Amino acid sequence: MLFGIAWIVDRRGLSVRLQRIAYPLSLAVYCSSWTFFGGVGTAATRGWDYLAIYLGPALVFLLAPKFLARLVRLAREEGSSSISDFISARYGRSRGTAAIVAGTALLASVPYIALQLRSVTLSFGAIAGVGSSAEVGTFVALLLAVFAIVFGARRYEVAGRNPGVVAAIAAESLIKLLCFVVLGVVTVALLADVPAEMLAPPVARLRSGFTWGALTSDFWVRTLLSALAILCLPRQFYVGVIEAQGPEPVAKARAPFIAYMMVISLLVLPLALAGMTLLPADAEPDLYVLAVPLQQGHHLIALLAFLGGFSAATAMVVVETIALSTMATNDLLAPLLLRRHSEAGEGELGRRMLRVRRVIIAAIVAVALIYGRSLGADLPLASIGLIAFAGVAQFAPALIASVGWNFANHTAARAGLIGGVIVWIYCLLLPSIGEGVGPALAQFTRGWLDPDALLGWRIGSPLVNGTVWSLGVNIALMAGLHMRERHRGTLRSTTSPP
């Protein structure tokens, strides 16, 4: 159905009225299967922390409308096709900067796409009664890769604006919202029939996660990462900036997008409470959305829940791979292909680039599948997604400084990117590959470079520690090099002859 929508809209276009509806709905591609399944699990186990995922993006649209409008206007003026293209354009068309951003985006996408594969695999196993298996995971990866190639790599010009993609993703967001609302309504009806004495203990447990004392540094860091993700995730930049018709649609999308986040975040709570009340204590929190209707015999509702989560995963993988394959071909491989095949005509070169994009899509999904199998079985979905958020957050200092203050020092921006990405890889990405990697790195460096406590300083949880260190190094390098170059410039101007 989504492919059919894209095919029709590509040929007939969208009316002005439908464009006004489609754009704000397409922004909700942010709500991937992580927020569909993992948000409920996080609410049940960590309280406030679940809200951060929805609060961060809503605050950006609420408090920074002028920044968003300026970002869209500058991207249109630069003719950007991706976040790497935009950052490169703002820093002197530096190919090196574009390559760093594209490479980092590819690295950060691996945990996020692995999350989609894992959530769909778990949910399929639950609803089909077969559990999680390597065969199911491989089939899901193959299915999403084929769908992404057919849907997102039909023609080379997809790097430009594509109303068909926007319309399909808007339809997916509407389906996802309707499924979640139906689940919420059914869940509230189920809870209404539960005796008060049976409901009291789970209510108390859920409420304990929402006390003032439960507000930890993790909540604030998760909120920050979510706010930066709505700007820096490749798919969010693609649908929110590249596909925007101008600053005006962004302003009109504020209220609908914030309302979408509010509805989803509010419905998470009864779903979490229902799982804590009606399911055994050892039930998987990330599967409460499916397990509750299955346990109550509502198989049609469970199927609806699966389709909503699968739809969310499909949209995320399609848009993310469109953005990533565009970045990889334009910023990493295009210079090489142009150098090796300079004699080829424009049409032949375009076909080669299209084949490369399809291979990249398949490779991204394959690597994500391998990465997902290396993760511990008990690692929550939210933890996987936050690793990706911390990775793309490394683009934020250069992006915000350029858009907000016209910062244009490409040497400082590149140094900050490289430093932040290295720390992110060391503190968050590498330890996530296996349970023994972090302790092994700490032992190898005699504790001085423990990923959870660099230089012996432990700053909160591993997520807080890795985020603070990586963004701190990023900003410090940017500011330090910029101030040094300004100081050198001042010295040269004062010592030059009149």
Beta strands, then each sheet from edge to edge (+ up, - down):
strand 1: 449-450
strand 2: 453-454
sheet 1: 1+ 2-
end
